[in-house]
């Protein structure tokens, strides 16, 4: 039996956001695999439409099983600030897997 403090080692996909100096994240689980930023923002009280929504730096961390690394997609800037990158990696990648950054302009962000 594993000790109660044993961490899950299987990579988990997640949504994240940085708005007005605060970092937010939520894992994508079997219960919410298709969660999008609009729905999530509505649930946690962040702007979910309009100009304020566009101001939210947001993205997704997705595990790429083929290449054994995370893909960090983001929207709202051409380059992800170091501070935000560090928050994403510290919070959502506790096992220090390789991370590839990719600016995104897809609707799912």
Secondary structure by P-SEA (a helix, b strand, c coil): cccccccccccccccccccccbbbbbbbccccccccaaaaaaaaccccccccccccbbbbbbbcccccbbbbbbcccccccaaaaaaaaacccccccbbbbbbbccccc
